[in-house]
Amino acid sequence: MKMALNAKNKFGFVDGSVTKPASDLVEIQAWERCNDMVLSWILNSIDKSLTSSIIYASTPCEVWIDLEERFSQSNNPRIFQLKRDITTVRQEQNSLASYYNTLKSYRDELGTYITIPNCTCGIIPKCTCGIFTKLQEIHETECVYQFLMGLNDTYAPIRSQILVMEPLPNVSKIFAIINQEEKQRLLHLPSR
């Protein structure tokens, strides 16, 4: 929902940063049209059982706050589930692409909850030790290991070759290498 509202430059109606103009009639009418449009978008995108409890709200901001207070919850259970899924996902009967996409979607979602913290003291642009870059490299290496661990044993030879590479390629490059290897292997299978 946030993405759609941001794309239409209307999220300000939800977060309260776009307020009703004080006196200009033309601006007031334009604001009311946009306000009602955003309200209708929200009403049409939520479960119908909720509409009766928010239909009389006068602004999208009121609706957003109400729904957030009612349904906001800790992300800890979801983070726990994603971490569990990441550590247990295996290729098994899935195609290489399907396995990669599943693992990537788990990691991407987890990345929305847990991020490498941004520097707020302003030292990062002047940093000479490279800690931020090193943290990103550690994270990427973890993604690589997880991807390689979940692969079927048929990929053991290529996995071994990848693990001796210095530096390790990123996970998307490794996917491309293994995918290419798989295509080469399929070319050499005898036809029936």
Backbone torsions as a table, in degrees:
resi	resn	phi	psi	omega
1	MET	NA	-45.0	179.4
2	LYS	-59.3	-41.8	-178.2
3	MET	-61.9	-44.9	-179.2
4	ALA	-64.4	-42.6	179.8
5	LEU	-68.0	-39.5	176.1
6	ASN	-63.5	-40.7	-179.4
7	ALA	-61.7	-32.5	-179.9
8	LYS	-95.1	8.1	179.0
9	ASN	57.8	40.6	-177.5
10	LYS	-122.1	3.3	-177.4
11	PHE	-64.9	-22.7	177.2
12	GLY	-59.4	-26.7	176.3
13	PHE	-71.7	-28.6	-178.9
14	VAL	-83.4	-43.2	-178.0
15	ASP	-85.1	-2.6	175.6
16	GLY	86.3	2.9	-178.8
17	SER	-77.7	-20.3	173.7
18	VAL	-101.7	107.0	-176.3
19	THR	-104.7	161.7	-179.6
20	LYS	-66.1	130.3	178.0
21	PRO	-60.9	153.3	-174.2
22	ALA	-79.0	-44.0	-169.7
23	SER	-135.9	-33.2	-175.4
24	ASP	-66.8	113.7	-175.3
25	LEU	-58.9	-42.1	-179.6
26	VAL	-63.7	-43.7	178.9
27	GLU	-66.7	-38.1	178.5
28	ILE	-62.7	-45.9	179.9
29	GLN	-63.6	-41.1	178.2
30	ALA	-64.1	-42.8	178.9
31	TRP	-62.2	-44.0	-179.1
32	GLU	-63.0	-39.8	176.9
33	ARG	-61.6	-47.5	179.2
34	CYS	-64.5	-41.9	179.3
35	ASN	-58.5	-48.6	-179.9
36	ASP	-65.8	-36.6	178.7
37	MET	-63.8	-45.9	179.9
38	VAL	-65.4	-41.1	176.1
39	LEU	-58.3	-43.9	-179.1
40	SER	-67.2	-36.3	176.3
41	TRP	-60.7	-45.1	-179.5
42	ILE	-64.0	-48.0	-179.1
43	LEU	-59.6	-37.7	-179.4
44	ASN	-78.5	-11.3	-177.5
45	SER	-104.6	-5.8	-179.4
46	ILE	-102.4	166.2	178.6
47	ASP	-58.9	135.8	-176.5
48	LYS	-59.3	-26.6	179.8
49	SER	-68.3	-16.1	-179.7
50	LEU	-92.4	-19.1	-171.9
51	THR	-61.1	-37.0	-177.9
52	SER	-64.9	-24.2	-178.6
53	SER	-87.4	-9.0	-179.5
54	ILE	-128.8	1.6	-174.7
55	ILE	-60.3	-27.9	-175.9
56	TYR	-96.9	6.8	175.9
57	ALA	-66.3	144.2	-176.3
58	SER	-93.6	-16.7	178.5
59	THR	-137.8	153.9	174.8
60	PRO	-60.5	-31.4	179.0
61	CYS	-61.6	-43.1	177.6
62	GLU	-60.1	-45.0	-179.6
63	VAL	-62.7	-46.9	-177.4
64	TRP	-59.9	-46.9	-179.9
65	ILE	-62.9	-44.3	179.9
66	ASP	-59.9	-49.6	-178.8
67	LEU	-66.1	-37.7	178.9
68	GLU	-64.1	-42.8	179.4
69	GLU	-65.5	-37.2	-178.8
70	ARG	-75.3	-38.3	-169.9
71	PHE	-115.1	-4.5	178.9
72	SER	-67.4	135.5	179.5
73	GLN	-145.3	168.5	179.0
74	SER	-63.4	143.8	176.7
75	ASN	-84.9	-5.7	-175.4
76	ASN	-56.6	-44.0	177.8
77	PRO	-61.1	-38.9	179.6
78	ARG	-69.7	-41.1	177.4
79	ILE	-60.1	-44.8	178.6
80	PHE	-59.0	-46.8	-179.2
81	GLN	-62.6	-42.7	179.5
82	LEU	-64.0	-42.8	178.5
83	LYS	-63.6	-38.9	176.7
84	ARG	-64.3	-46.2	179.7
85	ASP	-60.4	-42.3	-179.5
86	ILE	-62.7	-40.6	-177.4
87	THR	-78.8	-17.9	-177.1
88	THR	-108.5	-11.7	-177.1
89	VAL	-66.1	135.6	179.2
90	ARG	-134.2	154.6	-179.3
91	GLN	-65.9	-48.3	-178.7
92	GLU	46.3	-121.3	-176.7
93	GLN	-85.3	-3.1	-177.9
94	ASN	-75.7	154.5	173.5
95	SER	-68.1	163.0	177.7
96	LEU	-58.6	-44.1	-179.3
97	ALA	-64.0	-42.1	179.9
98	SER	-63.9	-44.2	177.8
99	TYR	-61.5	-47.8	179.7
100	TYR	-59.2	-46.8	-178.7
101	ASN	-63.8	-39.1	178.1
102	THR	-62.9	-50.1	-179.7
103	LEU	-62.7	-41.8	179.8
104	LYS	-64.2	-40.1	-179.9
105	SER	-65.7	-39.1	175.6
106	TYR	-61.8	-47.2	-177.9
107	ARG	-64.8	-42.1	-179.9
108	ASP	-63.6	-42.9	178.4
109	GLU	-65.2	-43.0	177.9
110	LEU	-59.5	-36.2	178.8
111	GLY	-64.2	-20.7	175.8
112	THR	-77.6	-21.7	179.3
113	TYR	-95.6	-38.1	-176.3
114	ILE	-123.6	115.3	-179.5
115	THR	-123.8	159.3	172.4
116	ILE	-69.0	124.4	-175.4
117	PRO	-60.0	145.1	175.0
118	ASN	-86.0	148.3	177.2
119	CYS	-73.7	129.3	178.2
120	THR	-107.3	-8.2	-178.7
121	CYS	-91.1	-7.2	176.9
122	GLY	86.2	5.8	-177.0
123	ILE	-79.4	-26.9	-175.2
124	ILE	-54.4	-46.6	179.2
125	PRO	-60.7	-26.3	-179.3
126	LYS	-98.3	-2.1	-175.1
127	CYS	-62.2	133.9	177.9
128	THR	-111.3	-9.4	-177.9
129	CYS	-85.8	-17.3	176.5
130	GLY	75.1	25.6	-176.5
131	ILE	-61.8	-40.6	-178.2
132	PHE	-63.3	-45.1	177.7
133	THR	-62.2	-41.3	179.9
134	LYS	-63.4	-41.4	177.6
135	LEU	-61.6	-40.9	177.7
136	GLN	-65.1	-39.2	178.2
137	GLU	-65.0	-40.8	178.0
138	ILE	-61.4	-44.7	178.8
139	HIS	-60.9	-46.0	-179.4
140	GLU	-64.0	-38.5	178.2
141	THR	-63.9	-39.5	176.2
142	GLU	-60.7	-40.9	177.6
143	CYS	-62.0	-40.7	179.3
144	VAL	-62.4	-50.2	-178.6
145	TYR	-60.1	-42.7	-179.2
146	GLN	-62.8	-43.8	178.6
147	PHE	-61.0	-47.0	-178.3
148	LEU	-66.0	-36.7	-179.7
149	MET	-65.3	-32.3	-176.7
150	GLY	-85.2	-7.0	-179.6
151	LEU	-69.0	151.0	174.3
152	ASN	-64.2	156.3	-178.2
153	ASP	-65.8	-15.9	177.1
154	THR	-63.3	-18.8	179.4
155	TYR	-96.0	9.7	-177.4
156	ALA	-55.7	-44.1	-179.6
157	PRO	-62.2	-46.4	-179.6
158	ILE	-69.3	-34.1	176.7
159	ARG	-60.6	-44.7	179.0
160	SER	-61.6	-40.6	178.5
161	GLN	-64.1	-39.9	-179.6
162	ILE	-66.9	-41.3	-176.4
163	LEU	-65.8	-19.0	177.0
164	VAL	-93.1	-2.4	177.6
165	MET	-69.3	141.2	178.6
166	GLU	-134.8	115.8	-3.2
167	PRO	-77.9	164.7	176.3
168	LEU	-65.9	136.6	173.0
169	PRO	-67.2	164.9	176.0
170	ASN	-74.3	168.6	-171.5
171	VAL	-64.9	-34.7	179.2
172	SER	-69.9	-35.2	176.0
173	LYS	-67.0	-40.1	178.0
174	ILE	-63.6	-42.0	175.5
175	PHE	-56.5	-45.7	-178.9
176	ALA	-62.1	-41.0	179.1
177	ILE	-62.6	-48.4	-177.6
178	ILE	-68.8	-38.2	177.9
179	ASN	-61.7	-42.7	177.7
180	GLN	-63.5	-42.2	177.7
181	GLU	-60.5	-42.3	179.5
182	GLU	-63.1	-41.9	178.7
183	LYS	-63.8	-40.6	177.6
184	GLN	-63.1	-41.3	179.7
185	ARG	-62.7	-41.2	-179.8
186	LEU	-65.9	-30.3	178.2
187	LEU	-66.5	-28.8	-175.5
188	HIS	-95.5	2.8	176.7
189	LEU	-74.1	138.0	177.4
190	PRO	-68.1	140.3	177.9
191	SER	-82.0	150.7	-176.7
192	ARG	-94.9	NA	NA
